[in-house]
Each structure stands twice: as structure tokens, then as C-alpha cells.
């Protein structure tokens, strides 16, 4: 907070002088992207580091639909790993290493394009590989088609910033418990129907 009362962040600042944004933030910034009410009845979401990274962030489906049966259906997106300490020196943001820039921001090279009209021509590099290997469920470059997830319409989500290891374990345990319960219930009713029809 400046003496004038204006609010600014070390990374991801919105240049609005307030805590609220209402616009895109300055890079580097970890972000989430979502498309709700899509025409195919699904809601799409992702955690994205293609504009750089400044903190761990995960998107967690909660309630109905969050079964995790399919690796791209209703499962956790983003990344709980802190990448600041392992960020390549040429991508580090500020002397205090407050964030990790995307290659497009660090080098301003067309081949390192991010959210541009030429995104379909983008390819991976050792820098996008750094993000992808550390965080396979986060979008790491403009043409990354492996890190978009979907849930049924009207799914609820939690967005968790800087999740602790205990929080992450608790979230995964909730998902696994849901999966096991669904499997158990499916097996139970299959056996029940088999016995019922064998008797009647």
C-alpha cells in the first residue's frame, strides 16, 4: 500500500490502484480460465501458467460430478507446487524472485508466443517443458491441449491459492473417497440385481 493509498502488488498487479481488478493483470501471474454454460452441456476450466507464474493455484470441482473417473473429466486442474525456487534464472522476475516469467515475456520472441492470434503456430520449448514437467495439469503454452478439463453443467468449484500439503491431501482424499464410493455402490447394486433376478 503506497502512501497515497493506492494498492499495488509485486506481481500480477491490475494497475487499478485498488484490491479489485476488473481487468487482466500484469505478467507474470498464475491464472484460472473457465468457460461456463457451453453448448455441449459441459463447463471447461484450467489452471494456466502460459502468462507466467507467481503462486501455486488449483481449481477443485466440488459436489456432484466431481468423480475423477476420467483424467480430463471433473478432476483437479492447476498446480500446488511452488516453482519459484526452481525457476530458470533467465525467467526470474525481479531480484527478489517474486515470480517466474513466461518465455514470451522474457524474450519477446515470436516463437515464444502466448495468448496471440498466432497461437496455433506455437510449439513447446525447454521453458514450456519446465512448467509442464513440474505441473502436468496446468496449461503451460498457448497451444497446450492437454490441460483443459470439463465437468457437467452447473458444477461448483473451489479455487485454492497457495494450497498447503495438508489441504492438497485432504482434497485428493475427498476425490478418491468419492470414486471408491461410486465403485462400491455400482458393485453392490450389480450383485443385488443378479441375486434378485435369480430368485424371481
Secondary structure, DSSP 8 states (H G I E B T S, - for coil): --TTS----SSS--SSSSS--SS---SS--EEEEE-S-TTSEEEEEEE-TT-BSS-EEEEEESTT----STTBS--EEE----GGGS-GGGEETTTT-EE--HHHHH--GGG--SSTTGGG----HHHHHHHHH-TTEE-STT--SS-EEEETT-EEEEEES--HHHHHHHHHHHHHHHHHHHHHHHHHHHHHHHHHHH-
